[in-house]
Amino acid sequence: RLSLVGAGTPAGDAWPGDHRAVTGVTAPATVEARLDFTIVADLAAQARSPAFAARLADVPVVLQRAEGQGWKDVATLHAALANGRAQVSFAQTADSPGLRRYRVTLPELPGELSLLDNGRALAIDVREQSLHVLFFTRELGADFKSLRQELARDPGVSFTGLFRITGDRYTLQGDRLDGDAALEKGFPTSAEALRRYGCVVLGAFPASGWSEAEMRALTGYVEAGGAAVFLGGERAFAAGGYATTPLAALLPWSLSGTGGLLRGSYPVGVPASAGGQPAVAGLQALLAGAGDAAGGAVLESVNDVGPLRPGATALLESVVAGRPLAVAAIQPYGRGKSVGIATNTLWRLARAGGDGTTAYGRFWRQLVRHAADAGDACHLARVQWDRERYQPGDEAVATITVLAPPGAAPRLAATLATIVAGATSETPVPLEAAVGQAGSLRARVRFGERGEYRFRLTIGQPGQADDTYEKIFAIAPRLGEGNRLAVDAAMLGAAAGAAGGIYAGEKDLEPLLAHLRTTLLGKPVTSDVALVGGDPWYLLVFLALVIGEWWLRRRKHLL
């Protein structure tokens, strides 16, 4: 039986002295090289003395990066902790791929109760990543040029444009993939042909321009984990006849409105309900500064769409005839996501004054990444992990989608290497078919202890050089020692109860003492055991002790 005593300050109670802490640090587990990312730190403080309270008005917060065997200061911000809580955000960029370790710290102040929770560390995997976006339309509009220019500025996105020239003739522009020549005949008629693209953006044209096979291919692609973005316009959505097609299910609104394009002046912003959506992170401030109007960004047209479907979320919102209208919305569909943008003048924000260009570009870069949810990718495969971070003892599951051209039969092999002091120990990882996901494989790896691990996937095709995907995992407990100084009474109580004991705080030991009296000082039980008759070794030990005592007494002249 295990009984426990908690010595210290319980969680939620006031600290007995002056104290500051980094209570949380959040950042993406994986980022792309040469693109901005943000590290957010949550801070807390408590002052018991006037001198310490005065120092909380302007507290330096330092971001450090691991270099060699030490830490290098890379940025310093200042937080006001007089009210006990604060949050700071560090904007960072990593120039090259690799595992980067960061730490947020609060420099020591005189009289501080403890320094153990003044810092928190985290690891970020920086990757050379490329998200393939396919833009398809039968009627080219002004949005194509602006979108292509914005995504072309993004080193992590490759953009391919497919549009009709005349009749049944199509042309491809932008970044090309091996085996994409079949697109010159038009939109693919199988979901497998679309799987090489993380996101498909669709221009506004009538539903009559789709064939049944093309619609099945698109819905199957999204259902299997792809992303589709529908643009608004004169002949989009209900006005384009989509309400009676299979594609209606991909649209995040019910097509109860006319779908027609309304023209006017429509201020646009990020609704409160989209506060946690990565697609619009940091966008509201940029929209507020866009355009010449004091009210911020304004659209010159919106499609008259119906209310959002259950499960859909508005990303951008305007007001039409006194009612809110979701100008941009996203919804899950199967394992993928679909997005609708109910305007054909969003591109004007790319030409607006102020921060309009930044708002337009940021929206699209974040949108395609969030909608695609592509995970990690190389040229011939996409790998999606079941979690962002792992700790010792966890099992990680990777779903591998092969992006090779149709008809190719690539060879795949996976390994997991444990990296210790620069040396590696590599073991093969078996690949199995992913149940319910045709054409996908699954890999399972277990991280037995803390350290660095490298997962490597090799994809080979006959007559071509192998393609390789690698990911480094920094495996460590989610919190370092000292990051939580408070006594976790609930956890200790559960641990003691599971072992048949009880838990008590240091200020109330009476229940524990009573429990120990009952369990340890109960009625004694005596039993007789025959030592000599049971085992001859007892006699040998007894004789050895007697002889030993006799010999010692002779040496001491006691005999």
Buried (B, 14 or more C-beta within 10 A) or exposed (E): EEBBEBEEBBEEEEBEBBBBBBBBBEBEBBBBBBBEBBBEBBBBBBBBEEEBBEBBEEBEBBBBBBEEEEBEEEBEBEBEBBEEEBEBEBEBEBEEBEBBBBBBBBEEBEBBBBBEBBBBBBBBBBBEBBBBBBBBBBBBBEBBEBBBBBBEEBEBBBBBBBBBEEEEEBEBEBBEBBBBEEBEEBBBBBBBBBBBBBBBBBBBBBBEBBEEEBBBBBBBBBBBBBBBBBBBBBBBBBBBBBBEBBBBEBBBBBBEBBBBBBEEEBBBBBBEEBEEBEBBBBBBEBBBBBBEEEEBBBBBBBBBBBBBBEEBBBBBBBEBEEEEBBBBBBBEBBBBBBBBBBBBBBBBBBEBEBBBBBBBBBBBBBBBBBBBBBBBBBBBBBBBBEEEBBEEEBEBEBBBBBBBBEEBEBEBEBBBBBBEEEEEEEEEBEBEEBEEBEEBBBBEBEBEEEBBBBBBBBBBBEEBEEBBBBBBBBBBEEEBEBBBBBBBBEEBBEBBBEEEBBBBBEEEEEEBEEBBEEEEEEEEEEEEEEEEEEEEEEEEEEEEEEEEEEEEEEEEEEE
